Amino acid sequence: MDTTEARMAELKLTDGPGPVAEAAEAVAEASIYEEELVDGMWNTGFCDCCSKAGGGGCGLCCFTCCCSCCVFGQNIVKGGPESFCCPTGFWGACCLYALCIMPGVAASLIIGLPFGGLPCIVHTNPRGRIRRRYEIPGDCFGDCMATWCCPLCALCQESRELTMRLRASKKSQVAPAPAATPVIVQVMVAPNNVAEGYPANKSA
């Protein structure tokens, strides 16, 4: 009996969480963000920079204003390899975006007028790819105007959209938790006389 209890305690300590616990944890994580998505359109407005949808809010807005090239790099990573015209990671996309806005910063310092540069050179293509992936109406001209006239609003909108779509995709891939199988332990108990060290009585 002591050996059986020790074995069960050992299994309890060595076994991992198992598929049931892992599935339940995934469902709980996905249900934190319960957001209804509408296909064929942007799920947040172009000027909803402080919208909390997609985990955005004022934090995303401030981060985009301070370091727009980093948000652009994050969006490229979220979108995957097909989100940009050439294979690049976070740092590659970040540097390309920074190179496009540096002339604008220099011009602003020289002439004293705000000018955001030409981020639309590298930003138009990824925005168009997001639209086509999720079948959002629009055209290349609209993408160019959005990324040139107000690139910060465009970055925030794309970041929220990608985050919401990825969460919805993750939630749809979570399989229902399988039913737990009860463990049956059979314990054999010896007769009293055998347990005390005497041989069992043999019937004639």
N, C-alpha and C positions, 0 to 999 in steps of 0.2 A: 504493500500500500504506500509506504514511504517512497519507494522507487517511482511509482506512477505519479505521485504528486510532484516529485522533483522534476520528472520529465515534462509534465505539463507546465510547470513554472519556467523551465528552460525554453520551451517553445514560445511561451508568452513573451519572454524577454527578447528572443532572437528574431521573431517574426516582424516584418515591416508593417507599414500601414495597410497594405493590401489594396486590391482594386476598388473595394467598396469605399474605403476612406479616401482614396485619391479622387474618385469620381465625385464624392460628396464635397470635397474641398474645392474641386473645379467648378461645380455648380454654385457653391456659395460665393466664390470669387467672381463668377460671371454675373450673378444676380445683383451684385453691388451696384452695377451701372445698368439700371433698367430704363433704356431709352428706346423710344419707338422711332424707327427709321422709315423714311419714305423713299421709295425707289424713283429714279428719274429726276431728281432735283437735289439742290443743296439743302441739307437739313438745318442749317443755320444761315442767317442773313449775312450779307457782305459786310455790313457795318456793325454786326453783333460781336464786337471785339471782346467785350467783357462777359459774354454768355458763358454760363457754367457747363453747357452741354459739351460732351467730349472731354471733360476734365479741364476745360479752359479757364474762363474767369479772368479776373484782373491780373492774376499771376502770369498767364500766357500773354496778355496784352503788354504788360510791362517788360517781360522778357523779350518779346518781339521788337519793341521800341529800342531796347538797349543793345540787342545782339540779333539782328534780323538774319544774318548769315547763318547763325547756329540753328535757328528755327527752320531755315531752308534745308540745311543738312539733315535735321531730324525728319523732316517730311520726306526727303528722298529715301532715308532708311526705312521709314514706315511703309512707303509705297513699294519697296522691293526693287529688284534689278530692272524691272520693266518701267519704272517710274521716271527714268531719265534717258536721254538719247544716247549717252555713252556710259559705260560701266564706271561707276565711281562710288565711293563710300561717303561717310559723313564729312570727313575732312576735305576730300576733293570737291564736293558740292559746296561746302562752306567757303573754301578759298575762291572758287569760281564766282560765287555771289559777291564776295568781298571785292574782288577785282572790278566787278561791274559798278559797284557803288562808290569806289574810291575816287573816280573822276568827279562825281557829283559833290563829294565832300571837299575836294580841292577847289572846285569851282565856287562852292559856297563861301569858302574862306577868302577867295580872291575878290569876287564881285560883291560879296556880302548879301547875296540872295539865296534863300533855301532852294537847293536842287538835289534831288535824290539819286542822280545818276541814271544809269540805264540797266536796272536789274531785270527788265523785261527781256533782255537778250537771252538770259539763261532760265528765266522764270516762266516764260510763256509756254514752253514745251511741257514741263511737268504738270502745269495746271491743266493743259489740254488732255494729257494722258489720264489725269484723275477724272475728268469729265467723261471721257470715252469709256473708261473702265466701269463707271457706275451709271452710264447712259444719261448723263445730265445734259440738257439742251445748252447750246452755245456754239460759238465758232472761234476761230483763231484770232480774229480781230478783237472780239470781246475779251479774250484772254490777255491779249497784248495791252489793251487799254486798262484792264484791271490791274495788271502787274506793273504798269508804268505810272498810272495816275495815283494809285494807292497800294503800293506793294505790301505794306504792313497789314492792311485789312485782308488782302488776298492770302498772305501767309497764315494769318490767324484762322481764316475760314477753312483753308485746306488742312491745317493741323487738326482742327476739331472734326472735320469730316473723316479724315483718315483714322483718327482714334475711335470714333463711333463705329465706323465700318469694321475695323479690326476687332473690336469688342463683340459686335454682333456675330462676326464670323467665328470667333472663338466660342461663343455661347452655343451656336448651332452645332459645333463639332463635339460638344460634351455629350457623351453617351449616358443613358440612364443607368443608375447604379444597379449592378446585379444583386439578386437576392442572396442573402447570407446563408450559407449551408451549415446547418448545425453539426457540431462535432460530437460523436457518440463514443464515449470511453467505456470499454468493458473491463471490469475488474473481477478477477477470479479469487474467491475467498476459499481457503483450504478449511477442511473440517477441524474441529477443536482438538481432537486427539493428535492429528498430524502437526498442527501448529504448536502443541506442547512437547513435541519430540517423540511421540509414541506412534507406532505403525497403525494404520487404519484397520479396523476389524474386517476380516474377509468373511463374506457370507458363504455358507456351505453350498 
